[in-house]
Structure formats: C-alpha cells, structure tokens
Amino acid sequence: MNPPIKPQLKRSKPLPSIPEEVMKTAAAYKRVGETENVGSFRALVSGKIYYYSTYVQGELNDHKRPTGYLVIRGDGSVPPLSEAKKPLRMINSTDGILREILLNGPSLANRPTDNWEGLEELLSRISNMLKCPLPADVQQALEVFRSIPERVLDKQREIREIVLNGEKLFEELTTDYLITDAFYEKVESEFYRYVECQFVQHDIQVTTYPEREKFLQYLSSVVSITNFSLWRLYRSLKKHHHAMTITDKRDLEAHEDVRNDLRRDKNTEKHFEMVFNLTRNSRDE
C-alpha cells in the first residue's frame, strides 16, 4: 500500500501586491453592504493582464456565495463582458479545479486498495484451480472479471499522480500568480483525467455485471463441498460481486448522466451562465 498523500500547499513566492488602480476600481463597483475581494491570480489574454474581483454580502467568508464578479484590466479600466469572459473563465476555473484536486483529491487518492488487490489474488487462485480449457464464453467472462481490479488499481494510481501534479501546478502558479493559456490547458487536462478516472472505476463495476454473473454461475456448477478450498473461494468471490453490484435506480441514472457529459461541459456552462449573469462588466451594445 502506498503512503498517504498530503499535499504541501505552500506558495512558491509571497502574494504579490495588487495595483492601487485595480483596488480602487473594485471598490467603486461595490454595492451597499458588500465587501470586495480582488484575487492575486491574474490572467494573461492577448498580451493584457486581467484581475478578478468577487463581492459578498457582509464580511469575507470562503463559504459565502458571491453576489457579484468583476474583471479589471491591469491599468484599472473595466472591459466589456465580451472581453471579460475569457479571463474570468480562466481564473474562476483554475481556482475551482485546483481546490477540487488538492482539497478533495487526497481522500480519493488515499482510499484503501486492499479489497481490489484481494480480488485480483482471489481470481488468480480460482483460475489456477479450474480445469482447462474452460468453455470459450466462460473464459471470456473470467478475463473480464480479472480486468476489473487491474483497471481500478490502474486508475487509482493515476488519481494519485493527478493529485501530485496538482501540487506541482500550485507551486508553478504561485511563482508569478499568472494564468496563461498554456497553464490553463494543463489545469483543464488534469481535471479531465481526474473525472475520467473516477468514472472508469465506477463504470467497470456497472458494465461488467453480466460477465460476473456468467462466471459465477459456471463456478457454482463445478464447485462442491468436497472441494472445500474452491467452494470457499467461490463464496468469497460472490461477496465481491455483490459489493460491486449497483441496483439503486438513482445511482444508475446519475452514472449515465456523467457518461453523457464526461468532460462536464454541460455543468461547466451552467455554472458560467450563472457567473456571467452576476458579472458587473458592462454588456456590449
């Protein structure tokens, strides 16, 4: 078992000072009872620097839902929304993705793998005890069954890698606090891998049910109490099978929703539709 991952979220360099003209502009767009918060991360788009301010009602709190957003050029001027959308998306997404990978990712990366390693060993032992050759369809079902722990463990290793990459991305970002197109692409790429890994780990349990059933039915026809060792392994395999079987309709529907939007584009666009509606940059005439 791998040692647990504990990302060290230390900034490479201290937070940079924010230009006074940017701070003044952010304050000017504040509404009654609000507090503004200009982030240290900046976006570089077409040679221009953009800052991003959020507004909340009352005192600043990470758990409060923003009441507004504003994108500000490095010189303190405010671009129209059409110009502001790309830097806003870059800063908002980068922040959200790194938070997800670095704050929630470790709990996924550190999940115990004993169960899958045990299943891998169990199937190997059963395979060695069966008389060969097996019927073709049973052999195929066995191969599918054996692929499950292999793929789950492979994706588990990948999740660990993604979290460690997230730590490196955070270090890179906090060197100059600048989000370029190239950096943004790297962040998005890690997020897509992160989502895909979790989906595959779940999907392989959903889609292999028929093959698991077929192999277990065959196994039940050849085991007997006189072959206690194989009978005991069969009982253990049935427990693994039941643990992997997902029958709740809502869980299956949620799984299909993810399959149909694996890159989470629909959810992302829904999020940014809300963000753009709250953005205080002027609408183009």
C-alpha positions as CSV (number, residue, x, y, z in Angstrom):
1,M,0.0,0.0,0.0
2,N,1.3,3.4,-1.0
3,P,2.0,6.0,1.7
4,P,-0.8,8.6,2.1
5,I,-0.6,11.8,0.0
6,K,-0.6,15.1,1.9
7,P,-0.1,18.0,-0.5
8,Q,2.1,20.7,0.9
9,L,0.2,23.8,-0.2
10,K,3.0,26.3,0.3
11,R,3.2,29.3,-2.0
12,S,6.5,29.4,-4.0
13,K,6.5,33.2,-3.5
14,P,4.5,35.6,-1.3
15,L,1.3,37.1,-2.6
16,P,2.1,40.0,-5.0
17,S,0.8,43.4,-4.3
18,I,-2.3,44.4,-6.4
19,P,-2.1,47.7,-8.3
20,E,-3.8,50.5,-6.5
21,E,-5.9,51.5,-9.6
22,V,-7.2,47.9,-9.7
23,M,-8.2,48.1,-6.0
24,K,-9.9,51.4,-6.5
25,T,-11.9,50.1,-9.4
26,A,-13.0,47.0,-7.5
27,A,-14.2,49.2,-4.6
28,A,-16.1,51.5,-6.9
29,Y,-18.2,48.6,-8.1
30,K,-19.1,47.5,-4.6
31,R,-22.7,47.7,-3.6
32,V,-24.2,48.7,-0.2
33,G,-23.3,46.1,2.5
34,E,-20.8,44.3,0.3
35,T,-17.1,43.5,0.7
36,E,-14.9,43.2,-2.4
37,N,-12.0,40.7,-2.7
38,V,-9.5,41.1,-5.5
39,G,-7.7,37.8,-6.1
40,S,-4.0,37.5,-6.5
41,F,-4.2,35.3,-9.6
42,R,-4.2,37.1,-12.9
43,A,-5.0,36.0,-16.4
44,L,-2.9,36.9,-19.4
45,V,-5.0,37.1,-22.6
46,S,-3.8,38.6,-25.9
47,G,-1.0,40.4,-24.1
48,K,-3.2,42.0,-21.5
49,I,-3.3,41.4,-17.7
50,Y,-6.7,40.9,-16.1
51,Y,-7.6,40.8,-12.4
52,Y,-10.8,39.3,-10.9
53,S,-12.8,40.6,-8.0
54,T,-15.6,38.9,-6.2
55,Y,-18.2,40.5,-4.0
56,V,-20.0,39.1,-1.0
57,Q,-22.6,40.5,1.4
58,G,-21.1,41.4,4.7
59,E,-17.6,40.2,5.8
60,L,-15.5,37.9,3.6
61,N,-16.0,34.2,4.0
62,D,-15.0,31.3,1.8
63,H,-18.3,29.6,2.3
64,K,-20.4,32.6,1.2
65,R,-21.9,32.6,-2.2
66,P,-20.6,35.6,-4.3
67,T,-23.2,38.3,-5.1
68,G,-21.1,39.7,-8.0
69,Y,-18.0,39.4,-10.1
70,L,-15.8,42.0,-11.9
71,V,-13.0,41.6,-14.3
72,I,-10.5,44.5,-14.3
73,R,-7.6,45.3,-16.6
74,G,-4.2,45.7,-15.1
75,D,-4.5,49.5,-15.6
76,G,-7.7,49.7,-13.6
77,S,-10.1,50.0,-16.5
78,V,-13.1,47.8,-16.9
79,P,-13.5,45.8,-20.1
80,P,-16.9,44.9,-21.6
81,L,-18.3,41.5,-20.7
82,S,-17.4,40.1,-24.2
83,E,-13.7,40.8,-23.4
84,A,-14.0,39.8,-19.8
85,K,-15.5,36.3,-20.3
86,K,-12.3,34.5,-21.2
87,P,-10.1,35.8,-18.3
88,L,-13.0,35.3,-15.9
89,R,-13.4,31.7,-17.0
90,M,-9.6,31.1,-16.8
91,I,-9.3,32.4,-13.2
92,N,-12.5,31.0,-11.9
93,S,-11.9,27.6,-13.4
94,T,-8.3,27.4,-12.3
95,D,-9.2,28.2,-8.8
96,G,-12.1,25.7,-8.7
97,I,-10.1,22.9,-10.3
98,L,-7.1,23.2,-8.1
99,R,-9.3,23.4,-5.0
100,E,-11.1,20.2,-6.1
101,I,-7.9,18.3,-6.9
102,L,-5.9,19.5,-3.9
103,L,-8.6,19.6,-1.2
104,N,-10.8,16.6,-2.2
105,G,-8.4,14.7,-4.3
106,P,-6.3,13.3,-1.5
107,S,-9.2,11.5,0.1
108,L,-9.7,9.7,-3.2
109,A,-6.0,9.1,-3.8
110,N,-5.6,7.6,-0.3
111,R,-8.5,5.2,-0.5
112,P,-7.5,1.7,0.6
113,T,-6.8,-0.7,-2.2
114,D,-6.7,-3.9,-0.2
115,N,-10.1,-5.0,-1.5
116,W,-9.1,-4.8,-5.1
117,E,-5.7,-6.4,-4.5
118,G,-7.5,-9.2,-2.7
119,L,-10.0,-9.6,-5.6
120,E,-7.0,-9.8,-8.0
121,E,-5.4,-12.5,-5.9
122,L,-8.7,-14.4,-5.4
123,L,-9.4,-14.6,-9.2
124,S,-5.9,-15.7,-9.8
125,R,-6.2,-18.6,-7.3
126,I,-9.6,-19.6,-8.7
127,S,-8.2,-19.6,-12.3
128,N,-5.3,-21.8,-11.3
129,M,-7.7,-24.3,-9.6
130,L,-10.1,-24.7,-12.6
131,K,-9.7,-27.4,-15.2
132,C,-8.6,-26.0,-18.5
133,P,-9.6,-25.3,-21.1
134,L,-12.8,-23.5,-20.0
135,P,-15.7,-23.0,-22.3
136,A,-15.0,-20.0,-24.5
137,D,-17.7,-17.8,-23.1
138,V,-16.7,-18.7,-19.6
139,Q,-13.1,-17.9,-20.3
140,Q,-14.1,-14.6,-21.7
141,A,-16.2,-13.8,-18.7
142,L,-13.3,-14.7,-16.4
143,E,-10.9,-12.4,-18.3
144,V,-13.4,-9.6,-18.0
145,F,-13.7,-10.3,-14.2
146,R,-9.9,-10.3,-13.9
147,S,-9.7,-6.9,-15.7
148,I,-11.8,-5.2,-13.0
149,P,-9.3,-4.9,-10.2
150,E,-6.5,-4.3,-12.7
151,R,-8.3,-1.3,-14.2
152,V,-9.5,0.1,-10.9
153,L,-6.0,-0.1,-9.4
154,D,-4.5,1.5,-12.5
155,K,-6.9,4.4,-12.3
156,Q,-6.2,4.7,-8.5
157,R,-2.5,5.1,-9.3
158,E,-3.5,7.7,-11.9
159,I,-5.5,9.7,-9.3
160,R,-2.5,9.7,-7.0
161,E,-0.4,11.1,-9.9
162,I,-3.0,13.8,-10.7
163,V,-3.0,15.0,-7.1
164,L,0.8,15.2,-7.1
165,N,0.6,17.0,-10.4
166,G,-1.9,19.4,-8.8
167,E,0.6,20.2,-6.1
168,K,3.2,21.0,-8.8
169,L,0.7,23.2,-10.7
170,F,0.0,25.1,-7.5
171,E,3.8,25.7,-7.0
172,E,4.1,26.9,-10.6
173,L,1.1,29.2,-10.2
174,T,2.3,30.8,-7.0
175,T,5.6,31.6,-8.6
176,D,4.2,34.5,-10.7
177,Y,0.5,34.2,-10.0
178,L,-0.2,34.4,-13.7
179,I,-2.6,32.1,-15.6
180,T,-1.6,31.8,-19.3
181,D,-3.4,29.8,-22.0
182,A,-0.7,27.1,-21.7
183,F,-1.1,26.9,-17.9
184,Y,-4.9,26.8,-18.2
185,E,-4.7,24.0,-20.7
186,K,-2.6,21.9,-18.2
187,V,-5.0,22.5,-15.4
188,E,-8.0,21.5,-17.5
189,S,-6.2,18.4,-18.8
190,E,-5.6,17.2,-15.2
191,F,-9.2,17.8,-14.3
192,Y,-10.5,15.8,-17.3
193,R,-8.2,12.9,-16.3
194,Y,-9.4,13.3,-12.7
195,V,-13.1,13.0,-13.7
196,E,-12.4,10.2,-16.2
197,C,-10.5,8.1,-13.6
198,Q,-13.4,8.2,-11.1
199,F,-15.9,7.4,-13.9
200,V,-14.0,4.4,-15.1
201,Q,-13.7,3.0,-11.6
202,H,-17.4,3.2,-11.2
203,D,-18.3,2.2,-14.8
204,I,-16.4,-1.0,-14.8
205,Q,-18.5,-2.2,-11.9
206,V,-21.7,-1.3,-13.7
207,T,-20.9,-2.7,-17.1
208,T,-19.3,-6.0,-16.2
209,Y,-22.3,-7.3,-14.2
210,P,-23.4,-9.9,-17.0
211,E,-19.9,-11.3,-17.3
212,R,-19.5,-11.6,-13.5
213,E,-22.9,-13.4,-13.3
214,K,-21.9,-15.8,-16.1
215,F,-18.6,-16.8,-14.4
216,L,-20.2,-17.2,-11.0
217,Q,-23.0,-19.4,-12.5
218,Y,-20.4,-21.6,-14.1
219,L,-18.3,-21.7,-10.9
220,S,-21.4,-22.7,-8.9
221,S,-21.9,-25.7,-11.3
222,V,-18.4,-27.1,-10.8
223,V,-17.8,-26.5,-7.1
224,S,-18.8,-28.9,-4.4
225,I,-18.5,-29.2,-0.6
226,T,-16.0,-32.0,-1.2
227,N,-13.6,-29.4,-2.8
228,F,-13.7,-27.2,0.2
229,S,-10.9,-24.8,-1.0
230,L,-12.6,-24.0,-4.3
231,W,-16.0,-23.7,-2.6
232,R,-14.6,-21.2,0.0
233,L,-13.1,-19.1,-2.8
234,Y,-16.4,-19.2,-4.7
235,R,-18.2,-17.8,-1.6
236,S,-15.6,-15.1,-1.3
237,L,-16.0,-14.1,-4.9
238,K,-19.8,-13.9,-4.6
239,K,-19.3,-11.3,-1.8
240,H,-17.0,-9.2,-4.1
241,H,-19.6,-9.5,-6.8
242,H,-22.4,-8.3,-4.6
243,A,-20.3,-5.4,-3.3
244,M,-19.8,-4.3,-6.9
245,T,-23.4,-4.6,-7.9
246,I,-25.2,-1.3,-8.2
247,T,-29.0,-1.6,-8.2
248,D,-30.2,1.8,-7.0
249,K,-32.0,3.5,-9.9
250,R,-30.9,7.0,-8.9
251,D,-27.3,5.9,-8.8
252,L,-27.5,4.3,-12.2
253,E,-29.2,7.4,-13.7
254,A,-26.5,9.6,-12.2
255,H,-23.9,7.4,-13.7
256,E,-25.4,7.7,-17.1
257,D,-25.6,11.5,-16.7
258,V,-21.9,11.5,-16.1
259,R,-21.3,9.2,-19.1
260,N,-23.2,11.6,-21.4
261,D,-21.2,14.6,-20.1
262,L,-17.8,13.1,-19.2
263,R,-15.9,16.3,-19.7
264,R,-18.6,18.0,-17.5
265,D,-19.2,20.6,-20.3
266,K,-22.9,21.0,-19.5
267,N,-22.3,21.5,-15.8
268,T,-19.4,23.9,-16.6
269,E,-21.5,26.0,-18.9
270,K,-24.4,26.1,-16.5
271,H,-22.0,27.3,-13.8
272,F,-20.6,30.1,-16.1
273,E,-24.1,31.1,-17.2
274,M,-24.7,31.9,-13.5
275,V,-21.3,33.6,-13.1
276,F,-21.8,35.8,-16.2
277,N,-25.2,36.9,-15.1
278,L,-23.6,38.1,-11.8
279,T,-20.7,39.8,-13.6
280,R,-20.8,43.6,-13.4
281,N,-18.8,44.3,-16.5
282,S,-20.9,46.2,-19.0
283,R,-22.9,44.4,-21.6
284,D,-22.0,45.2,-25.2
285,E,-24.3,47.5,-27.0
